[in-house]
Amino acid sequence: MKVIYDVIKEPCMTEKSNVLQETQNTVSFKVAKEANKIEIRQAVEQLFNVKVAAVRTVKMRGKRKRIGARPAGRTSDWKKAYIKLSEGKINYLDEL
């Protein structure tokens, strides 16, 4: 995986991620399932011009969903990355 836009899909904007961003300078992104920590670090540093201190990844399982009377299905599994920044800040709202 060489293209940085294929590694990072979108920011994960939840209450927990907002608290982590304010208190611990940690941001979270939805990333490609095949991406490893080294690729995620390089992509974030190139995209946002920041220094990354650490990367943690979590595999998120899809939830069971029902639409009407049809049998229950599932949303797809995805991967989340928590990125601790040593230098710089990332502000999602300015980018939108």
PyMOL commands that place a pseudoatom at each C-alpha (Angstrom):
pseudoatom trace, name=CA, resn=MET, resi=1, chain=A, elem=C, hetatm=0, pos=[0.000, 0.000, 0.000]
pseudoatom trace, name=CA, resn=LYS, resi=2, chain=A, elem=C, hetatm=0, pos=[1.892, 3.037, -1.223]
pseudoatom trace, name=CA, resn=VAL, resi=3, chain=A, elem=C, hetatm=0, pos=[-0.762, 5.716, -1.851]
pseudoatom trace, name=CA, resn=ILE, resi=4, chain=A, elem=C, hetatm=0, pos=[-1.401, 7.640, 1.358]
pseudoatom trace, name=CA, resn=TYR, resi=5, chain=A, elem=C, hetatm=0, pos=[-5.005, 8.374, 0.387]
pseudoatom trace, name=CA, resn=ASP, resi=6, chain=A, elem=C, hetatm=0, pos=[-5.710, 4.625, 0.332]
pseudoatom trace, name=CA, resn=VAL, resi=7, chain=A, elem=C, hetatm=0, pos=[-4.320, 4.166, 3.847]
pseudoatom trace, name=CA, resn=ILE, resi=8, chain=A, elem=C, hetatm=0, pos=[-6.343, 6.862, 5.654]
pseudoatom trace, name=CA, resn=LYS, resi=9, chain=A, elem=C, hetatm=0, pos=[-10.047, 6.814, 4.842]
pseudoatom trace, name=CA, resn=GLU, resi=10, chain=A, elem=C, hetatm=0, pos=[-11.629, 9.411, 7.131]
pseudoatom trace, name=CA, resn=PRO, resi=11, chain=A, elem=C, hetatm=0, pos=[-11.386, 10.891, 10.627]
pseudoatom trace, name=CA, resn=CYS, resi=12, chain=A, elem=C, hetatm=0, pos=[-13.287, 9.089, 13.343]
pseudoatom trace, name=CA, resn=MET, resi=13, chain=A, elem=C, hetatm=0, pos=[-15.272, 11.804, 15.093]
pseudoatom trace, name=CA, resn=THR, resi=14, chain=A, elem=C, hetatm=0, pos=[-16.786, 10.535, 18.340]
pseudoatom trace, name=CA, resn=GLU, resi=15, chain=A, elem=C, hetatm=0, pos=[-17.024, 11.922, 21.849]
pseudoatom trace, name=CA, resn=LYS, resi=16, chain=A, elem=C, hetatm=0, pos=[-14.138, 9.727, 22.967]
pseudoatom trace, name=CA, resn=SER, resi=17, chain=A, elem=C, hetatm=0, pos=[-11.901, 10.886, 20.108]
pseudoatom trace, name=CA, resn=ASN, resi=18, chain=A, elem=C, hetatm=0, pos=[-12.697, 14.541, 20.830]
pseudoatom trace, name=CA, resn=VAL, resi=19, chain=A, elem=C, hetatm=0, pos=[-11.738, 14.112, 24.496]
pseudoatom trace, name=CA, resn=LEU, resi=20, chain=A, elem=C, hetatm=0, pos=[-8.510, 12.316, 23.542]
pseudoatom trace, name=CA, resn=GLN, resi=21, chain=A, elem=C, hetatm=0, pos=[-7.639, 15.063, 21.079]
pseudoatom trace, name=CA, resn=GLU, resi=22, chain=A, elem=C, hetatm=0, pos=[-8.083, 17.792, 23.677]
pseudoatom trace, name=CA, resn=THR, resi=23, chain=A, elem=C, hetatm=0, pos=[-6.388, 16.068, 26.611]
pseudoatom trace, name=CA, resn=GLN, resi=24, chain=A, elem=C, hetatm=0, pos=[-3.720, 13.741, 25.181]
pseudoatom trace, name=CA, resn=ASN, resi=25, chain=A, elem=C, hetatm=0, pos=[-3.101, 15.183, 21.679]
pseudoatom trace, name=CA, resn=THR, resi=26, chain=A, elem=C, hetatm=0, pos=[-4.309, 11.901, 20.140]
pseudoatom trace, name=CA, resn=VAL, resi=27, chain=A, elem=C, hetatm=0, pos=[-6.395, 11.732, 16.961]
pseudoatom trace, name=CA, resn=SER, resi=28, chain=A, elem=C, hetatm=0, pos=[-8.276, 8.777, 15.501]
pseudoatom trace, name=CA, resn=PHE, resi=29, chain=A, elem=C, hetatm=0, pos=[-8.855, 7.753, 11.888]
pseudoatom trace, name=CA, resn=LYS, resi=30, chain=A, elem=C, hetatm=0, pos=[-10.664, 5.020, 10.025]
pseudoatom trace, name=CA, resn=VAL, resi=31, chain=A, elem=C, hetatm=0, pos=[-7.920, 3.274, 8.034]
pseudoatom trace, name=CA, resn=ALA, resi=32, chain=A, elem=C, hetatm=0, pos=[-7.643, 0.465, 5.507]
pseudoatom trace, name=CA, resn=LYS, resi=33, chain=A, elem=C, hetatm=0, pos=[-7.875, -3.016, 7.030]
pseudoatom trace, name=CA, resn=GLU, resi=34, chain=A, elem=C, hetatm=0, pos=[-4.599, -4.065, 5.386]
pseudoatom trace, name=CA, resn=ALA, resi=35, chain=A, elem=C, hetatm=0, pos=[-2.605, -1.027, 6.575]
pseudoatom trace, name=CA, resn=ASN, resi=36, chain=A, elem=C, hetatm=0, pos=[0.063, -1.539, 9.213]
pseudoatom trace, name=CA, resn=LYS, resi=37, chain=A, elem=C, hetatm=0, pos=[1.355, 0.913, 11.811]
pseudoatom trace, name=CA, resn=ILE, resi=38, chain=A, elem=C, hetatm=0, pos=[4.359, 2.019, 9.743]
pseudoatom trace, name=CA, resn=GLU, resi=39, chain=A, elem=C, hetatm=0, pos=[2.200, 2.886, 6.719]
pseudoatom trace, name=CA, resn=ILE, resi=40, chain=A, elem=C, hetatm=0, pos=[-0.300, 4.737, 8.913]
pseudoatom trace, name=CA, resn=ARG, resi=41, chain=A, elem=C, hetatm=0, pos=[2.496, 6.765, 10.543]
pseudoatom trace, name=CA, resn=GLN, resi=42, chain=A, elem=C, hetatm=0, pos=[4.002, 7.745, 7.191]
pseudoatom trace, name=CA, resn=ALA, resi=43, chain=A, elem=C, hetatm=0, pos=[0.614, 8.672, 5.720]
pseudoatom trace, name=CA, resn=VAL, resi=44, chain=A, elem=C, hetatm=0, pos=[-0.339, 10.943, 8.651]
pseudoatom trace, name=CA, resn=GLU, resi=45, chain=A, elem=C, hetatm=0, pos=[3.053, 12.653, 8.697]
pseudoatom trace, name=CA, resn=GLN, resi=46, chain=A, elem=C, hetatm=0, pos=[2.899, 13.355, 4.954]
pseudoatom trace, name=CA, resn=LEU, resi=47, chain=A, elem=C, hetatm=0, pos=[-0.745, 14.428, 4.834]
pseudoatom trace, name=CA, resn=PHE, resi=48, chain=A, elem=C, hetatm=0, pos=[-0.847, 16.746, 7.842]
pseudoatom trace, name=CA, resn=ASN, resi=49, chain=A, elem=C, hetatm=0, pos=[2.831, 17.775, 8.295]
pseudoatom trace, name=CA, resn=VAL, resi=50, chain=A, elem=C, hetatm=0, pos=[2.993, 16.627, 11.933]
pseudoatom trace, name=CA, resn=LYS, resi=51, chain=A, elem=C, hetatm=0, pos=[5.295, 14.365, 13.943]
pseudoatom trace, name=CA, resn=VAL, resi=52, chain=A, elem=C, hetatm=0, pos=[3.793, 11.096, 15.177]
pseudoatom trace, name=CA, resn=ALA, resi=53, chain=A, elem=C, hetatm=0, pos=[4.885, 9.698, 18.546]
pseudoatom trace, name=CA, resn=ALA, resi=54, chain=A, elem=C, hetatm=0, pos=[2.902, 6.432, 18.568]
pseudoatom trace, name=CA, resn=VAL, resi=55, chain=A, elem=C, hetatm=0, pos=[0.259, 4.522, 16.608]
pseudoatom trace, name=CA, resn=ARG, resi=56, chain=A, elem=C, hetatm=0, pos=[-2.258, 2.077, 18.093]
pseudoatom trace, name=CA, resn=THR, resi=57, chain=A, elem=C, hetatm=0, pos=[-4.691, 0.099, 15.943]
pseudoatom trace, name=CA, resn=VAL, resi=58, chain=A, elem=C, hetatm=0, pos=[-7.996, -1.599, 16.719]
pseudoatom trace, name=CA, resn=LYS, resi=59, chain=A, elem=C, hetatm=0, pos=[-10.028, -3.947, 14.544]
pseudoatom trace, name=CA, resn=MET, resi=60, chain=A, elem=C, hetatm=0, pos=[-13.678, -2.943, 14.889]
pseudoatom trace, name=CA, resn=ARG, resi=61, chain=A, elem=C, hetatm=0, pos=[-16.318, -5.600, 14.273]
pseudoatom trace, name=CA, resn=GLY, resi=62, chain=A, elem=C, hetatm=0, pos=[-19.380, -4.761, 12.211]
pseudoatom trace, name=CA, resn=LYS, resi=63, chain=A, elem=C, hetatm=0, pos=[-22.716, -4.445, 13.974]
pseudoatom trace, name=CA, resn=ARG, resi=64, chain=A, elem=C, hetatm=0, pos=[-25.826, -6.515, 13.337]
pseudoatom trace, name=CA, resn=LYS, resi=65, chain=A, elem=C, hetatm=0, pos=[-28.505, -4.485, 11.573]
pseudoatom trace, name=CA, resn=ARG, resi=66, chain=A, elem=C, hetatm=0, pos=[-32.099, -5.125, 10.561]
pseudoatom trace, name=CA, resn=ILE, resi=67, chain=A, elem=C, hetatm=0, pos=[-34.081, -3.367, 7.884]
pseudoatom trace, name=CA, resn=GLY, resi=68, chain=A, elem=C, hetatm=0, pos=[-37.800, -4.084, 8.110]
pseudoatom trace, name=CA, resn=ALA, resi=69, chain=A, elem=C, hetatm=0, pos=[-38.885, -7.722, 8.115]
pseudoatom trace, name=CA, resn=ARG, resi=70, chain=A, elem=C, hetatm=0, pos=[-35.806, -9.010, 6.300]
pseudoatom trace, name=CA, resn=PRO, resi=71, chain=A, elem=C, hetatm=0, pos=[-33.335, -11.188, 8.169]
pseudoatom trace, name=CA, resn=ALA, resi=72, chain=A, elem=C, hetatm=0, pos=[-30.608, -9.456, 10.099]
pseudoatom trace, name=CA, resn=GLY, resi=73, chain=A, elem=C, hetatm=0, pos=[-27.435, -8.501, 8.248]
pseudoatom trace, name=CA, resn=ARG, resi=74, chain=A, elem=C, hetatm=0, pos=[-24.122, -7.041, 9.310]
pseudoatom trace, name=CA, resn=THR, resi=75, chain=A, elem=C, hetatm=0, pos=[-22.197, -3.885, 8.577]
pseudoatom trace, name=CA, resn=SER, resi=76, chain=A, elem=C, hetatm=0, pos=[-18.647, -4.471, 7.400]
pseudoatom trace, name=CA, resn=ASP, resi=77, chain=A, elem=C, hetatm=0, pos=[-15.661, -4.753, 9.708]
pseudoatom trace, name=CA, resn=TRP, resi=78, chain=A, elem=C, hetatm=0, pos=[-13.221, -1.836, 9.755]
pseudoatom trace, name=CA, resn=LYS, resi=79, chain=A, elem=C, hetatm=0, pos=[-9.987, -0.717, 11.373]
pseudoatom trace, name=CA, resn=LYS, resi=80, chain=A, elem=C, hetatm=0, pos=[-9.396, 2.310, 13.594]
pseudoatom trace, name=CA, resn=ALA, resi=81, chain=A, elem=C, hetatm=0, pos=[-6.038, 3.923, 14.387]
pseudoatom trace, name=CA, resn=TYR, resi=82, chain=A, elem=C, hetatm=0, pos=[-5.267, 6.101, 17.409]
pseudoatom trace, name=CA, resn=ILE, resi=83, chain=A, elem=C, hetatm=0, pos=[-2.345, 8.395, 16.572]
pseudoatom trace, name=CA, resn=LYS, resi=84, chain=A, elem=C, hetatm=0, pos=[-0.497, 10.238, 19.327]
pseudoatom trace, name=CA, resn=LEU, resi=85, chain=A, elem=C, hetatm=0, pos=[1.153, 13.405, 18.031]
pseudoatom trace, name=CA, resn=SER, resi=86, chain=A, elem=C, hetatm=0, pos=[4.437, 14.707, 19.416]
pseudoatom trace, name=CA, resn=GLU, resi=87, chain=A, elem=C, hetatm=0, pos=[4.529, 17.924, 17.357]
pseudoatom trace, name=CA, resn=GLY, resi=88, chain=A, elem=C, hetatm=0, pos=[1.735, 19.803, 15.640]
pseudoatom trace, name=CA, resn=LYS, resi=89, chain=A, elem=C, hetatm=0, pos=[-2.039, 19.609, 15.739]
pseudoatom trace, name=CA, resn=ILE, resi=90, chain=A, elem=C, hetatm=0, pos=[-4.725, 18.309, 13.406]
pseudoatom trace, name=CA, resn=ASN, resi=91, chain=A, elem=C, hetatm=0, pos=[-8.011, 20.210, 13.293]
pseudoatom trace, name=CA, resn=TYR, resi=92, chain=A, elem=C, hetatm=0, pos=[-10.720, 18.394, 11.323]
pseudoatom trace, name=CA, resn=LEU, resi=93, chain=A, elem=C, hetatm=0, pos=[-13.228, 21.236, 11.346]
pseudoatom trace, name=CA, resn=ASP, resi=94, chain=A, elem=C, hetatm=0, pos=[-10.942, 23.602, 9.435]
pseudoatom trace, name=CA, resn=GLU, resi=95, chain=A, elem=C, hetatm=0, pos=[-10.540, 20.969, 6.699]
pseudoatom trace, name=CA, resn=LEU, resi=96, chain=A, elem=C, hetatm=0, pos=[-14.298, 20.454, 6.186]
for i in range(1, 96): cmd.bond("trace and resi %d" % i, "trace and resi %d" % (i + 1))
show_as sticks, trace
zoom trace
